[in-house]
Amino acid sequence: MVEDFVNLMDLAPTFLEVAGVPAPSGLAGRSLVPVLQSPAGGLGGL
């Protein structure tokens, strides 16, 4: 279970990374893929 805090603006970069599409420059937020793949909690993947 992932209990890290996230922000809604992180969803677009996450979906783009999962889809294999490069994020456009200036896109707010960052991908949550490292957090979702990390075995550590507490921002372990960032």
N, CA, C, O and CB atoms as a CASP TS submission, in Angstrom:
PFRMAT TS
TARGET T0000
AUTHOR 0000-0000-0000
METHOD Language model
MODEL 1
PARENT N/A
ATOM      1  N   MET     1       0.849  -1.176   0.000  1.00  0.00           N
ATOM      2  CA  MET     1       0.000   0.000   0.000  1.00  0.00           C
ATOM      3  C   MET     1       0.894   1.238   0.000  1.00  0.00           C
ATOM      4  O   MET     1       1.883   1.295   0.730  1.00  0.00           O
ATOM      5  CB  MET     1      -0.966  -0.001   1.225  1.00  0.00           C
ATOM      6  N   VAL     2       0.543   2.224  -0.819  1.00  0.00           N
ATOM      7  CA  VAL     2       1.276   3.483  -0.889  1.00  0.00           C
ATOM      8  C   VAL     2       0.565   4.499  -0.025  1.00  0.00           C
ATOM      9  O   VAL     2      -0.629   4.745  -0.201  1.00  0.00           O
ATOM     10  CB  VAL     2       1.402   3.990  -2.352  1.00  0.00           C
ATOM     11  N   GLU     3       1.299   5.096   0.918  1.00  0.00           N
ATOM     12  CA  GLU     3       0.711   6.088   1.813  1.00  0.00           C
ATOM     13  C   GLU     3       1.392   7.443   1.669  1.00  0.00           C
ATOM     14  O   GLU     3       1.236   8.305   2.534  1.00  0.00           O
ATOM     15  CB  GLU     3       0.798   5.613   3.257  1.00  0.00           C
ATOM     16  N   ASP     4       2.136   7.641   0.601  1.00  0.00           N
ATOM     17  CA  ASP     4       2.820   8.911   0.382  1.00  0.00           C
ATOM     18  C   ASP     4       1.816   9.980  -0.035  1.00  0.00           C
ATOM     19  O   ASP     4       0.775   9.682  -0.621  1.00  0.00           O
ATOM     20  CB  ASP     4       3.923   8.759  -0.686  1.00  0.00           C
ATOM     21  N   PHE     5       2.149  11.225   0.278  1.00  0.00           N
ATOM     22  CA  PHE     5       1.310  12.342  -0.139  1.00  0.00           C
ATOM     23  C   PHE     5       1.574  12.620  -1.609  1.00  0.00           C
ATOM     24  O   PHE     5       2.718  12.592  -2.062  1.00  0.00           O
ATOM     25  CB  PHE     5       1.579  13.608   0.726  1.00  0.00           C
ATOM     26  N   VAL     6       0.521  12.886  -2.341  1.00  0.00           N
ATOM     27  CA  VAL     6       0.636  13.244  -3.751  1.00  0.00           C
ATOM     28  C   VAL     6      -0.233  14.459  -4.013  1.00  0.00           C
ATOM     29  O   VAL     6      -1.058  14.848  -3.186  1.00  0.00           O
ATOM     30  CB  VAL     6       0.226  12.059  -4.672  1.00  0.00           C
ATOM     31  N   ASN     7      -0.033  15.046  -5.172  1.00  0.00           N
ATOM     32  CA  ASN     7      -0.794  16.210  -5.577  1.00  0.00           C
ATOM     33  C   ASN     7      -1.451  15.882  -6.913  1.00  0.00           C
ATOM     34  O   ASN     7      -0.888  15.133  -7.711  1.00  0.00           O
ATOM     35  CB  ASN     7       0.112  17.486  -5.677  1.00  0.00           C
ATOM     36  N   LEU     8      -2.611  16.423  -7.159  1.00  0.00           N
ATOM     37  CA  LEU     8      -3.308  16.143  -8.416  1.00  0.00           C
ATOM     38  C   LEU     8      -2.492  16.532  -9.640  1.00  0.00           C
ATOM     39  O   LEU     8      -2.629  15.911 -10.694  1.00  0.00           O
ATOM     40  CB  LEU     8      -4.629  16.867  -8.442  1.00  0.00           C
ATOM     41  N   MET     9      -1.643  17.556  -9.517  1.00  0.00           N
ATOM     42  CA  MET     9      -0.853  17.955 -10.679  1.00  0.00           C
ATOM     43  C   MET     9       0.207  16.908 -11.023  1.00  0.00           C
ATOM     44  O   MET     9       0.832  16.993 -12.081  1.00  0.00           O
ATOM     45  CB  MET     9      -0.188  19.307 -10.425  1.00  0.00           C
ATOM     46  N   ASP    10       0.423  15.911 -10.138  1.00  0.00           N
ATOM     47  CA  ASP    10       1.365  14.833 -10.421  1.00  0.00           C
ATOM     48  C   ASP    10       0.748  13.735 -11.295  1.00  0.00           C
ATOM     49  O   ASP    10       1.471  12.875 -11.798  1.00  0.00           O
ATOM     50  CB  ASP    10       1.865  14.232  -9.120  1.00  0.00           C
ATOM     51  N   LEU    11      -0.551  13.752 -11.478  1.00  0.00           N
ATOM     52  CA  LEU    11      -1.199  12.695 -12.244  1.00  0.00           C
ATOM     53  C   LEU    11      -0.863  12.747 -13.735  1.00  0.00           C
ATOM     54  O   LEU    11      -0.594  11.708 -14.338  1.00  0.00           O
ATOM     55  CB  LEU    11      -2.690  12.779 -12.060  1.00  0.00           C
ATOM     56  N   ALA    12      -0.873  13.919 -14.330  1.00  0.00           N
ATOM     57  CA  ALA    12      -0.587  14.018 -15.768  1.00  0.00           C
ATOM     58  C   ALA    12       0.817  13.497 -16.085  1.00  0.00           C
ATOM     59  O   ALA    12       0.953  12.667 -16.984  1.00  0.00           O
ATOM     60  CB  ALA    12      -0.728  15.479 -16.245  1.00  0.00           C
ATOM     61  N   PRO    13       1.872  13.948 -15.385  1.00  0.00           N
ATOM     62  CA  PRO    13       3.195  13.396 -15.683  1.00  0.00           C
ATOM     63  C   PRO    13       3.278  11.889 -15.440  1.00  0.00           C
ATOM     64  O   PRO    13       4.005  11.187 -16.143  1.00  0.00           O
ATOM     65  CB  PRO    13       4.242  14.099 -14.847  1.00  0.00           C
ATOM     66  N   THR    14       2.542  11.392 -14.458  1.00  0.00           N
ATOM     67  CA  THR    14       2.535   9.954 -14.169  1.00  0.00           C
ATOM     68  C   THR    14       1.904   9.185 -15.321  1.00  0.00           C
ATOM     69  O   THR    14       2.474   8.202 -15.795  1.00  0.00           O
ATOM     70  CB  THR    14       1.779   9.664 -12.857  1.00  0.00           C
ATOM     71  N   PHE    15       0.728   9.621 -15.776  1.00  0.00           N
ATOM     72  CA  PHE    15       0.046   8.947 -16.880  1.00  0.00           C
ATOM     73  C   PHE    15       0.885   8.997 -18.159  1.00  0.00           C
ATOM     74  O   PHE    15       0.946   8.018 -18.902  1.00  0.00           O
ATOM     75  CB  PHE    15      -1.328   9.585 -17.125  1.00  0.00           C
ATOM     76  N   LEU    16       1.526  10.134 -18.411  1.00  0.00           N
ATOM     77  CA  LEU    16       2.362  10.255 -19.603  1.00  0.00           C
ATOM     78  C   LEU    16       3.541   9.294 -19.553  1.00  0.00           C
ATOM     79  O   LEU    16       3.860   8.654 -20.555  1.00  0.00           O
ATOM     80  CB  LEU    16       2.863  11.688 -19.756  1.00  0.00           C
ATOM     81  N   GLU    17       4.195   9.185 -18.388  1.00  0.00           N
ATOM     82  CA  GLU    17       5.330   8.266 -18.263  1.00  0.00           C
ATOM     83  C   GLU    17       4.889   6.821 -18.457  1.00  0.00           C
ATOM     84  O   GLU    17       5.557   6.059 -19.156  1.00  0.00           O
ATOM     85  CB  GLU    17       6.002   8.430 -16.894  1.00  0.00           C
ATOM     86  N   VAL    18       3.772   6.437 -17.848  1.00  0.00           N
ATOM     87  CA  VAL    18       3.270   5.068 -17.990  1.00  0.00           C
ATOM     88  C   VAL    18       2.944   4.767 -19.453  1.00  0.00           C
ATOM     89  O   VAL    18       3.149   3.646 -19.919  1.00  0.00           O
ATOM     90  CB  VAL    18       2.018   4.855 -17.107  1.00  0.00           C
ATOM     91  N   ALA    19       2.439   5.765 -20.175  1.00  0.00           N
ATOM     92  CA  ALA    19       2.085   5.590 -21.581  1.00  0.00           C
ATOM     93  C   ALA    19       3.303   5.657 -22.501  1.00  0.00           C
ATOM     94  O   ALA    19       3.199   5.358 -23.690  1.00  0.00           O
ATOM     95  CB  ALA    19       1.077   6.641 -21.993  1.00  0.00           C
ATOM     96  N   GLY    20       4.464   6.051 -21.949  1.00  0.00           N
ATOM     97  CA  GLY    20       5.662   6.155 -22.768  1.00  0.00           C
ATOM     98  C   GLY    20       5.726   7.415 -23.599  1.00  0.00           C
ATOM     99  O   GLY    20       6.448   7.477 -24.594  1.00  0.00           O
ATOM    100  N   VAL    21       4.971   8.421 -23.195  1.00  0.00           N
ATOM    101  CA  VAL    21       4.929   9.691 -23.915  1.00  0.00           C
ATOM    102  C   VAL    21       5.753  10.716 -23.143  1.00  0.00           C
ATOM    103  O   VAL    21       5.559  10.870 -21.937  1.00  0.00           O
ATOM    104  CB  VAL    21       3.458  10.185 -24.106  1.00  0.00           C
ATOM    105  N   PRO    22       6.668  11.420 -23.807  1.00  0.00           N
ATOM    106  CA  PRO    22       7.453  12.436 -23.097  1.00  0.00           C
ATOM    107  C   PRO    22       6.570  13.586 -22.616  1.00  0.00           C
ATOM    108  O   PRO    22       5.677  14.041 -23.331  1.00  0.00           O
ATOM    109  CB  PRO    22       8.568  12.977 -24.004  1.00  0.00           C
ATOM    110  N   ALA    23       6.828  14.040 -21.416  1.00  0.00           N
ATOM    111  CA  ALA    23       6.070  15.165 -20.862  1.00  0.00           C
ATOM    112  C   ALA    23       6.516  16.453 -21.543  1.00  0.00           C
ATOM    113  O   ALA    23       7.713  16.664 -21.740  1.00  0.00           O
ATOM    114  CB  ALA    23       6.259  15.264 -19.318  1.00  0.00           C
ATOM    115  N   PRO    24       5.569  17.316 -21.905  1.00  0.00           N
ATOM    116  CA  PRO    24       5.953  18.592 -22.510  1.00  0.00           C
ATOM    117  C   PRO    24       6.680  19.471 -21.503  1.00  0.00           C
ATOM    118  O   PRO    24       6.451  19.378 -20.297  1.00  0.00           O
ATOM    119  CB  PRO    24       4.719  19.323 -23.054  1.00  0.00           C
ATOM    120  N   SER    25       7.554  20.322 -22.012  1.00  0.00           N
ATOM    121  CA  SER    25       8.273  21.229 -21.112  1.00  0.00           C
ATOM    122  C   SER    25       7.284  22.181 -20.459  1.00  0.00           C
ATOM    123  O   SER    25       6.307  22.597 -21.082  1.00  0.00           O
ATOM    124  CB  SER    25       9.371  22.021 -21.875  1.00  0.00           C
ATOM    125  N   GLY    26       7.534  22.516 -19.233  1.00  0.00           N
ATOM    126  CA  GLY    26       6.670  23.427 -18.504  1.00  0.00           C
ATOM    127  C   GLY    26       5.502  22.757 -17.806  1.00  0.00           C
ATOM    128  O   GLY    26       4.708  23.430 -17.149  1.00  0.00           O
ATOM    129  N   LEU    27       5.384  21.436 -17.937  1.00  0.00           N
ATOM    130  CA  LEU    27       4.293  20.724 -17.277  1.00  0.00           C
ATOM    131  C   LEU    27       4.549  20.699 -15.775  1.00  0.00           C
ATOM    132  O   LEU    27       5.617  20.282 -15.328  1.00  0.00           O
ATOM    133  CB  LEU    27       4.150  19.279 -17.837  1.00  0.00           C
ATOM    134  N   ALA    28       3.577  21.143 -15.006  1.00  0.00           N
ATOM    135  CA  ALA    28       3.716  21.158 -13.547  1.00  0.00           C
ATOM    136  C   ALA    28       3.600  19.740 -13.001  1.00  0.00           C
ATOM    137  O   ALA    28       2.944  18.887 -13.599  1.00  0.00           O
ATOM    138  CB  ALA    28       2.645  22.077 -12.898  1.00  0.00           C
ATOM    139  N   GLY    29       4.231  19.499 -11.883  1.00  0.00           N
ATOM    140  CA  GLY    29       4.157  18.194 -11.238  1.00  0.00           C
ATOM    141  C   GLY    29       5.280  17.279 -11.689  1.00  0.00           C
ATOM    142  O   GLY    29       6.063  17.612 -12.578  1.00  0.00           O
ATOM    143  N   ARG    30       5.337  16.118 -11.053  1.00  0.00           N
ATOM    144  CA  ARG    30       6.332  15.113 -11.430  1.00  0.00           C
ATOM    145  C   ARG    30       5.704  13.734 -11.338  1.00  0.00           C
ATOM    146  O   ARG    30       4.725  13.514 -10.626  1.00  0.00           O
ATOM    147  CB  ARG    30       7.594  15.204 -10.527  1.00  0.00           C
ATOM    148  N   SER    31       6.287  12.839 -12.063  1.00  0.00           N
ATOM    149  CA  SER    31       5.739  11.493 -12.152  1.00  0.00           C
ATOM    150  C   SER    31       5.799  10.772 -10.806  1.00  0.00           C
ATOM    151  O   SER    31       6.766  10.908 -10.056  1.00  0.00           O
ATOM    152  CB  SER    31       6.488  10.690 -13.208  1.00  0.00           C
ATOM    153  N   LEU    32       4.768  10.017 -10.520  1.00  0.00           N
ATOM    154  CA  LEU    32       4.702   9.224  -9.294  1.00  0.00           C
ATOM    155  C   LEU    32       5.159   7.785  -9.515  1.00  0.00           C
ATOM    156  O   LEU    32       5.106   6.970  -8.594  1.00  0.00           O
ATOM    157  CB  LEU    32       3.287   9.235  -8.745  1.00  0.00           C
ATOM    158  N   VAL    33       5.602   7.471 -10.718  1.00  0.00           N
ATOM    159  CA  VAL    33       6.033   6.107 -11.017  1.00  0.00           C
ATOM    160  C   VAL    33       7.126   5.640 -10.051  1.00  0.00           C
ATOM    161  O   VAL    33       7.042   4.512  -9.567  1.00  0.00           O
ATOM    162  CB  VAL    33       6.536   6.017 -12.461  1.00  0.00           C
ATOM    163  N   PRO    34       8.153   6.454  -9.745  1.00  0.00           N
ATOM    164  CA  PRO    34       9.163   5.986  -8.783  1.00  0.00           C
ATOM    165  C   PRO    34       8.574   5.658  -7.400  1.00  0.00           C
ATOM    166  O   PRO    34       9.019   4.718  -6.742  1.00  0.00           O
ATOM    167  CB  PRO    34      10.248   7.040  -8.630  1.00  0.00           C
ATOM    168  N   VAL    35       7.595   6.421  -6.975  1.00  0.00           N
ATOM    169  CA  VAL    35       6.955   6.162  -5.679  1.00  0.00           C
ATOM    170  C   VAL    35       6.177   4.850  -5.731  1.00  0.00           C
ATOM    171  O   VAL    35       6.219   4.056  -4.792  1.00  0.00           O
ATOM    172  CB  VAL    35       6.014   7.331  -5.286  1.00  0.00           C
ATOM    173  N   LEU    36       5.472   4.631  -6.826  1.00  0.00           N
ATOM    174  CA  LEU    36       4.668   3.425  -6.952  1.00  0.00           C
ATOM    175  C   LEU    36       5.527   2.170  -7.078  1.00  0.00           C
ATOM    176  O   LEU    36       5.101   1.088  -6.674  1.00  0.00           O
ATOM    177  CB  LEU    36       3.750   3.539  -8.148  1.00  0.00           C
ATOM    178  N   GLN    37       6.725   2.304  -7.630  1.00  0.00           N
ATOM    179  CA  GLN    37       7.609   1.159  -7.806  1.00  0.00           C
ATOM    180  C   GLN    37       8.550   0.922  -6.629  1.00  0.00           C
ATOM    181  O   GLN    37       9.174  -0.136  -6.544  1.00  0.00           O
ATOM    182  CB  GLN    37       8.412   1.339  -9.048  1.00  0.00           C
ATOM    183  N   SER    38       8.658   1.879  -5.730  1.00  0.00           N
ATOM    184  CA  SER    38       9.589   1.784  -4.621  1.00  0.00           C
ATOM    185  C   SER    38       9.063   0.863  -3.516  1.00  0.00           C
ATOM    186  O   SER    38       7.894   0.957  -3.142  1.00  0.00           O
ATOM    187  CB  SER    38       9.868   3.167  -4.060  1.00  0.00           C
ATOM    188  N   PRO    39       9.910  -0.022  -2.991  1.00  0.00           N
ATOM    189  CA  PRO    39       9.492  -0.847  -1.866  1.00  0.00           C
ATOM    190  C   PRO    39       9.475  -0.051  -0.551  1.00  0.00           C
ATOM    191  O   PRO    39       8.870  -0.481   0.431  1.00  0.00           O
ATOM    192  CB  PRO    39      10.419  -2.056  -1.735  1.00  0.00           C
ATOM    193  N   ALA    40      10.140   1.108  -0.540  1.00  0.00           N
ATOM    194  CA  ALA    40      10.196   1.949   0.661  1.00  0.00           C
ATOM    195  C   ALA    40       9.005   2.906   0.676  1.00  0.00           C
ATOM    196  O   ALA    40       8.522   3.314  -0.380  1.00  0.00           O
ATOM    197  CB  ALA    40      11.534   2.744   0.721  1.00  0.00           C
ATOM    198  N   GLY    41       8.542   3.256   1.848  1.00  0.00           N
ATOM    199  CA  GLY    41       7.497   4.256   1.969  1.00  0.00           C
ATOM    200  C   GLY    41       8.107   5.614   2.230  1.00  0.00           C
ATOM    201  O   GLY    41       9.330   5.743   2.297  1.00  0.00           O
ATOM    202  N   GLY    42       7.280   6.621   2.375  1.00  0.00           N
ATOM    203  CA  GLY    42       7.768   7.947   2.730  1.00  0.00           C
ATOM    204  C   GLY    42       8.648   8.570   1.682  1.00  0.00           C
ATOM    205  O   GLY    42       9.801   8.898   1.963  1.00  0.00           O
ATOM    206  N   LEU    43       8.143   8.742   0.493  1.00  0.00           N
ATOM    207  CA  LEU    43       8.875   9.352  -0.611  1.00  0.00           C
ATOM    208  C   LEU    43      10.093   8.537  -0.998  1.00  0.00           C
ATOM    209  O   LEU    43      11.077   9.088  -1.492  1.00  0.00           O
ATOM    210  CB  LEU    43       9.295  10.758  -0.248  1.00  0.00           C
ATOM    211  N   GLY    44      10.042   7.246  -0.781  1.00  0.00           N
ATOM    212  CA  GLY    44      11.181   6.385  -1.076  1.00  0.00           C
ATOM    213  C   GLY    44      11.629   6.423  -2.514  1.00  0.00           C
ATOM    214  O   GLY    44      12.806   6.199  -2.797  1.00  0.00           O
ATOM    215  N   GLY    45      10.740   6.696  -3.414  1.00  0.00           N
ATOM    216  CA  GLY    45      11.123   6.700  -4.820  1.00  0.00           C
ATOM    217  C   GLY    45      11.481   8.053  -5.378  1.00  0.00           C
ATOM    218  O   GLY    45      11.902   8.142  -6.532  1.00  0.00           O
ATOM    219  N   LEU    46      11.329   9.121  -4.598  1.00  0.00           N
ATOM    220  CA  LEU    46      11.607  10.449  -5.149  1.00  0.00           C
ATOM    221  C   LEU    46      12.939  10.969  -4.715  1.00  0.00           C
ATOM    222  O   LEU    46      13.322  12.076  -5.094  1.00  0.00           O
ATOM    223  CB  LEU    46      10.542  11.419  -4.751  1.00  0.00           C
TER
END
